[in-house]
Amino acid sequence: MRIELENIGMLKQASVDVDGLTVIAGENDTGKSTIGKIVFCIIKAISRYEEDFKESKEFKIEEILNRMFFHIRRNIKVDSEKEAHKIAHLLDIDYYLAQKQNEDLEVYLDDLKNLINDISENRFLKDLIKRLESIMFVPDDKQKLIENALYKVFNSEFNSNILNYDCEVGSIKLFENNLELLNISVDKDNKIKLQNKVEPIEIKEATFIETPLILNNHDMLIRSQSGLDLTKKRSILLGVPYTTLHTKDLFEKLKLPNISFFYENDEFEKQVNTELSSIINGEIIYDEDEKDFVYMKDGKKIPIKNTATGIKAFGIIQLLINSGFINRTSILILDEPDIHLHPKWQLQYAQIIAILVKYEIQIIVTSHSPYMIQSFIKYSQDYKISEKSNFYLIDKEDEMSVSKNVNNSVNEIFELLAQPMNEIY
C-alpha cells in the first residue's frame, strides 16, 4: 500500500510505502507524525462509516417514533389501557430494532400505518409516517457516508487544520500497486471531498501510540471525549475533558480485558509476550479492582505512576497484544518511541517491532534516534524482512519538505542526525 500526500500538514509532498516496516526519520517539526496520523484517520473512518450511519439513522428514527408517541398521548384519546400499551410497544425503538433484525420492517410499517388509521385521521401523524418510511428504505449513499466519516475523523484528530497553511488545495491518495483505493481533496476551508469510488482496504484497525505516559492519565482520560464523542446531543455538556482521537482510541483499547484467557494465542503473541516479559521482568495490566493500570512484578502490584516510562512503553505493546488489537489486519503507528527509552532498550524495542513485522503486522515508526534506526536496519536483515522494510528521510532544509525513500542510502539519515555533534566540534 502506498500513501501520497500533497500540501497536507507541514508536508508539501510525500510518497510512502506502507508494507511491513515503514521507518520515517528526521528532525522535530518536519511533519514525520503527519503521515502516521493520516493513515490512522483513513483506517478509522473507513472502518466506522457504517457504524456512524447506523447510529445516525437509528437516532432519526427514534426521534420520529418519540414525536408520534407523545403527540398521541397528549392529543388523542385511547379507548383502553390495552390499546395504550400496544401503542407504546409499537413506537418503542427497541421493538423497531428487533423487527429490523428479523427483517420484518415492511410488516412493522404496515402495523404502524394501521394503528394510525385506527385511532386518528391526524395529518401530522401521517406526515411523520411518510418521513419514517423514507428514512427506513432510502438506499445508502456509500460514498457520502465515507466522506462524512472522513470529515468527522479528520476534524477530531486535526481540529480542522489538515491543509498546509499557505496552500489553497491538498490531496490524500492511497494506492495498492497501481489501483487507486482512495482519493481525497482538501480545500482551503479544510473541507474533505472524495474524488473516486473507494475500494476495499485490507487493514481494518489502526492504533497510534504517541507516548507511554498515557498510562498515567487514567483519571482524566476515563472522563474525556474526542471530537467523535461530541455529538449534537452532547455538545452542551460543560467541563468534559477533550482529547485527540488517537489518544482516546488507544486508552479505550488498553483497558479492555485480556482476551488471551479465552483462546489459544497465535505464535507471534506467545513469542512477543515472552520477550516483553523478560525485558521488563513483569507485566502491565488493567486492574479492575484498582480501576487503573498496574505493573505486576514478582506477584506484587506496583502503581503505574511509580513505574519507569520505559517499562510503560513495553507494557503498552503487551496490553495491545493481549486485547487482540495487534493482528494481521491492523496497523500499529509508533510516534518517536525512542524518546522514553535508554539506548539498550531502544535496541530491544526495535527487535520486538521486527518480530511483529516478521509475522505480517504492519508498522509505521517515526524516529530521530540513530540507535533505533540502526537497530531496524540490523533486525530487518536478521528476521529476513528487508524486502518489506522501507526507510524515509524528511529533510527540514528541503524547501518542499519532501519525504524520500533512502533504502539504498540510509547513511543520509545518520548524516542528518549527526549534524548537531558536528556543529559542536
Helices and strands as residue ranges (DSSP letters): E 2-8, E 11-17, E 21-26, H 32-75, H 81-90, H 93-101, H 105-119, H 123-137, H 142-158, E 169-176, E 179-187, E 192-194, E 205-209, G 212-217, H 218-221, H 245-254, G 259-261, H 267-280, E 283-287, E 292-297, E 300-303, G 304-306, H 309-322, E 330-335, G 337-340, H 343-358, E 362-367, H 370-382, G 386-388, E 389-394, E 403-405, H 411-424
